[in-house]
């Protein structure tokens, strides 16, 4: 969930309960005011009736509601003692409506001369009942309208406030350290975003500087190592050709030459791996993978003859995908060379090109450890291997958004390049 949606949802939930709480308080306060007003009216009517009874004693005999809104009945002094006025809601049959309607009733006692009387005064609650309904629905719509309006306005202003942040995120997603792109920061009056922009700008500058320094160091170190290695190999080769050395010393000299040549290949492989991981192969083009595989196989013709291995190529469909052609050539070369090197004399290496994938198969007696197959320096103990071929292949596949996998099927090692569907 986005931070904007999280804060808006959190705020909306609090707002719903908070407004509901205050709406209920307001509703019951209004109802209390309505009842207070009705009770005051009933109390006033009671006082007028008692005053009228002193002037016209005949109304003390009114014991039914047929011709008025009150009745008076005699009571005893004992019942009248400590009697307090009581207000309550009840129902009364209305002749004009021919049904029971809600009324508010006041019960009280009063004394006239030496007699005590109970008086009941009623007033209709029809209008008040309608008023309560109107009040309830008015508050309900007001509540819903307030919640919706506040949430929408809050979301609008939150989006406006967070706009610089999301723009920064999008620009960071498209940022490429290899291209040394400049990020344009959005102007904002929010201090936190201003601080974020400064910190991100500082971090990016440090990252670019570190990347450039690392790149230069690797290139310089590789170049500086390559020169003395080449000189040493040349001198040793001249020594081997011109010096009259015993066979044992010649063997030792050959071993030294072999080690130096392996070190040279290792230096080149590490430089290549570093360049791949640092994304220094940015150029892309449309690659005809079928033609590329055929080209690499032709280049390996002498090596295949030397190893006494046969290459069987089968094509089912053509594969054309965008990528860096140099890296694609290295990927195919490494996988093909790996299959040839690990095939015994007189065997065959199969290269199958089908829809969306290329497979390299070579015979083997047992499966390799899948978790370590693409690790660096796996197989470096062999004299003719740096142990970086498959690691470089995996790095190239990741760089080019390809899926490189290994399986062992029917006593064959199978390395598969799968193309992502575009």
Buried (B, 14 or more C-beta within 10 A) or exposed (E): EEEBEEBBEEBBEEBBEEBEEEBEEBBEEBBEEBBEEBBEBBBEBBEEBBEEBEEEEEBBEBEEBEEEBBBBEEBEEEEBEEBEEEBEEEEBEEEEEEEEBEBBBBBBBBEEEEEBBBBBBBBBBEEBBEBBEEBBEEBEEEBEEEBEEBBEEBBEEBEEBBBBBBBBEEBEEEBEBEEEEEBEBEEBEEEEBBEBBEEBEEEBEEEBEEBEEEBEEBBEBBEEBBEEBEEBBEEBEEEBEEEEEEEEEBEEBEEBBEEBBBBBBBBBBBBBBBBBEBEBBEEEEEBBBBEBBBEBBEEBEEEBEEBEBEBEEEBEEEBEBEBBBEBBBBBBBBBBBBBBBBBEEEBEBBBBBEEEBBBBBBBBEEEBEEEEBBBBEBBBEEEEBBBBBBBBBBBBBBBBEBEBBBBEEEEBBBBBBBBEEE
